[in-house]
Amino acid sequence: MKPTRKNRNQAFVRHQRRVAIARKNKIAKQTHWFVNDEQYVRLSKNKVHCSCPLCSEKTSLIGFPKSQIIRLQNQAEQIRDCHKGEH
């Protein structure tokens, strides 16, 4: 945590920690993980990443984001136009 906090008080930090723990606890219950009281506090520290096809659908299976695909298509069109001008 930063040494000085500008616009957030400790109550806000506690609330956000509870929100993160609740979200991760819900994911654990949906995937049938058992989370005891000692591990419950650890949920605020850890990140939840999964490599299963359902979770990674948006990143690894679909491929490039739409903006990147459009940029690549525009570059391909520019290359084709340059080659047409040479002939």
C-alpha positions as CSV (number, residue, x, y, z in Angstrom):
1,M,0.0,0.0,0.0
2,K,1.2,3.5,-0.7
3,P,2.5,5.5,2.3
4,T,0.0,8.3,1.7
5,R,-3.5,8.0,0.4
6,K,-5.0,11.1,-1.2
7,N,-8.8,10.6,-1.5
8,R,-9.6,7.1,0.0
9,N,-10.2,6.4,3.6
10,Q,-9.6,3.1,5.4
11,A,-13.3,2.2,5.3
12,F,-13.3,2.4,1.5
13,V,-10.2,0.2,1.3
14,R,-11.9,-2.4,3.6
15,H,-15.0,-2.3,1.5
16,Q,-13.1,-2.9,-1.7
17,R,-11.3,-5.8,-0.1
18,R,-14.6,-7.3,1.0
19,V,-15.9,-6.9,-2.6
20,A,-12.9,-8.6,-4.1
21,I,-13.1,-11.5,-1.6
22,A,-16.8,-12.0,-2.2
23,R,-16.3,-12.1,-6.0
24,K,-13.5,-14.7,-5.7
25,N,-15.4,-16.7,-3.1
26,K,-18.4,-16.8,-5.6
27,I,-16.0,-18.1,-8.3
28,A,-14.6,-20.7,-5.9
29,K,-18.1,-21.9,-5.0
30,Q,-19.1,-22.1,-8.7
31,T,-16.1,-24.3,-9.4
32,H,-16.7,-26.4,-6.3
33,W,-13.6,-25.4,-4.5
34,F,-13.6,-25.6,-0.7
35,V,-12.5,-22.4,0.9
36,N,-12.0,-22.6,4.7
37,D,-11.7,-19.6,7.0
38,E,-7.9,-19.3,6.8
39,Q,-8.0,-19.3,3.0
40,Y,-10.9,-16.8,2.9
41,V,-8.6,-13.9,3.8
42,R,-6.1,-15.0,1.2
43,L,-8.7,-14.4,-1.5
44,S,-8.1,-10.7,-1.2
45,K,-4.4,-11.2,-2.0
46,N,-4.5,-13.7,-4.9
47,K,-5.6,-13.2,-8.5
48,V,-8.1,-15.5,-10.1
49,H,-6.9,-16.6,-13.5
50,C,-8.0,-19.7,-15.3
51,S,-6.9,-21.2,-18.5
52,C,-10.0,-23.3,-19.2
53,P,-11.7,-22.7,-22.5
54,L,-14.7,-21.0,-20.9
55,C,-12.6,-18.4,-19.1
56,S,-10.0,-17.8,-21.8
57,E,-12.5,-17.5,-24.7
58,K,-12.2,-13.8,-25.0
59,T,-8.4,-13.7,-25.1
60,S,-6.8,-16.7,-26.5
61,L,-9.5,-18.3,-28.6
62,I,-10.9,-15.3,-30.5
63,G,-7.5,-13.9,-31.2
64,F,-6.8,-10.3,-31.9
65,P,-9.2,-7.6,-30.7
66,K,-11.4,-6.0,-33.2
67,S,-9.4,-2.7,-33.3
68,Q,-6.3,-4.7,-34.1
69,I,-8.0,-6.7,-36.9
70,I,-9.2,-3.4,-38.5
71,R,-5.7,-1.9,-38.3
72,L,-4.2,-5.0,-39.9
73,Q,-6.9,-4.9,-42.7
74,N,-6.1,-1.3,-43.3
75,Q,-2.4,-2.0,-43.6
76,A,-3.1,-4.9,-46.0
77,E,-5.2,-2.5,-48.2
78,Q,-2.4,0.1,-48.2
79,I,0.1,-2.5,-49.2
80,R,-2.2,-3.7,-52.1
81,D,-2.7,-0.2,-53.2
82,C,1.1,0.5,-53.3
83,H,1.7,-2.7,-55.3
84,K,-1.1,-1.8,-57.8
85,G,0.6,1.6,-58.4
86,E,3.8,-0.1,-59.4
87,H,2.4,-2.1,-62.2
